[in-house]
Amino acid sequence: MAKLELKYGNHACAEAAIIAGCRFYAGYPITPSSEVAEKMAELLPKVGGVFIQMEDEIASMGCAIGGAFAGRKSMTATSGPGFSLKQENIGYAVMSEAPVVIVNVQRGGPSTGLPTQVGQQDVMQTQWGTHGDKLIPAFCPASVEEVMEETIRAFNWAEVLRTPVVLLMDEVIGHMKESVDMTKFKDPEIWNRKKPKVPPEEYLAYKPEEDDVPALADFGDGYRYHVTGLMHDYTGFPTTNPAMCQELVERLIRKVKRRAKELEKNEEFMLEDAEFAIVAFGSTARSAKLAVKLAREKGIKVGLFRPITLWPSPEETLYRLAGKVKAILVPELNMGQYVLEVERCARGQCPIFRMNRANGQMIYPFEILEKIEEIASGKIVIPVSKA
């Protein structure tokens, strides 16, 4: 029997982190993610974990990386401006292969923007915010229960791939209160990092195994190794050897890309006979789902494709979708970010229409319905942006 409990999205994230095995949190308060930190400060001491509030977002990210190398499942949470500050150390986490979960509860931007209002303006920053080539998994929940599911999944993949993973929430999901079936989280599948099977004198911290992921020894366990943000060889010490540098960057991307199909997670709603499709994520997908139901009542065959894993991109799935429908509408709370990925993946098979907003207000179901009606009736022939 389901055991339903009312939870806020941000609180659910913290509770799921504890279930996933998180025992270290480093962060700095920032709206609208602060409740994640508050809840972690409450829960971690009860399970033998450590919570630390750092002096800023830069230090918080660095501290979370240190916690990961010390052998603890680590997390930090932030929002727009804080996510920007974390970028340099996110790159360090990629290069040093630190398994850490970064929660970004998106708000309106740029700069200080709209601290208390919703936005989805960090989609591209999640993948491209830090310099250099990399591929960072990012999961985007659309309900409070899904926040818990995706938080646990983020920890699992961070551990297995030895990589930072982003949980890309938004203000509405973070502050929403919904019923959660807690029986789903009584005994979830939990994955842990690979530990070395060789004695300390034979350990190479960055020598990959068959899955491109090196085993990770905890600091303090007798395994001495070097960690750096510089290009490095298998020992972890810096190198400028061209072949070794190329191999390293290719492997960092490949270890994620080779698991892309396993990482991919989507929701498809009423797409079986759809002539038109909406691609939406996070809180906007909730409006889109109701818009689909209303459109169906009017005889318009439309369905919803909701990417839960935003990165790596569900390229082939989007390509197949574009080949089945007459047009795709992409509503999002920014001025056009994920639509660029949809356009890339569609490869010109059908028109892609945009619906954009960046004023802190939701896109409501009736607005999406109106846009779908215009597209279905042929009133809009050339795809255009609409703020």
VENLIN-V606893 format. One line per field, one symbol per residue. ss: DSSP state (A for helix, B for strand, O for the rest). psi: psi as a letter, one per 30 degrees, with the letter a starting at -180 (. if undefined). burial: I if it has 9 or more other ideal C-beta (glycine too) atoms within 8 Angstrom, else O. A space follows every 50 residues. Layout:
# VENLIN-V606893
ss = ???
psi = ???
burial = ???
This chain:
# VENLIN-V606893
ss = OOOBBBBBAAAAAAAAAAAAOBBBBBBOOOOOOAAAAAAAAAAAAAAOOB BBBOOOAAAAAAAAAAAAAOOOBBBBBBOAAAAAAAAAAAAAAAAAOOOB BBBBBBBBOOOOOBBBBBOOOOAAAAAAOOOOOOOOOBBOOOOAAAAAAA AAAAAAAAAAAOOBBBBBBBAAAAAOBBBBBAAAAOOOOOOOOOOOOOOA AAOOOOOOOOOOOOOOOOOOOOOOOOOOOOOBOOOOOBOOOAAAAAAAAA AAAAAAAOOAAAAOOBBBBOOOOOOBBBBOOAAAAAAAAAAAAAAAAOOO OBBBBBBOBBBOOOAAAAAAAAAAOOBBBBBBOOOOOAAAAAAAAAOOOO BBBBBBOOOOOOOOAAAAAAAAAAAAAOOOOOOOOOO
psi = kkjkkkkleeeeeeeeeeefgkgkkkakkkkhfffeeeeeeeeeffgglk kkjlfleeeeeeeeeeeeffgkklllkaadeeeeffeefeeeeeefhkjk kjkjjkakaabebieglklhggeeeeegekllkljjkkkjlgleefeeef eeeeeeeeeefilkkkjialeeeegkklkkjfffgeilkkkllklkglle ffkjfgjlafggklkjkkkfgfjklkklflklafffkklgjeeeeeeeee eeeefeefgeeeekklkkjhfegkflkkjllbeefeeeeeeeeeeefggk jklkjjkejekkkieeeeeeeffflflkkjkliagidfeeeeeeefhgfl kkkljkkhgfkljlefeeeeeeeeeefgejekklkj.
burial = OOOOOOIIIIIIIIIIIIIIIIIIIIIIOIIIIIIIIOIIIOIIIOOOII IOIIOOIIIIIIIIIOIIIIOIIIIIIIIIIIIIIIIOIIIIIIIIIIII IIIIIIIIIOOOIIIOIIIIIIIIIIIOIIOOOIIIIIIIIIIIIIIIII IIIIIIIIIIIIIIIIIIIIIIIIIIOIOIIIOIIOOIOIOOIOOIOOOO OOIIIIOIIOOIIIIIIIOOOOIOIOOIOOOIIOIIOOIOOOOIIOOIIO IIIIIIIOIIOOIIOIIOIIIOOIIIIIIIIIIIIIIIIIIIOIIIOOOI IIIIIIIIIIIIIIOOIIIOIIOOIOIIIIIIIIOIIIIIIIOOIIOOOI OIIIIIIIOOOIIOIOIIIOIIIIIIOOOIOOOOOOO
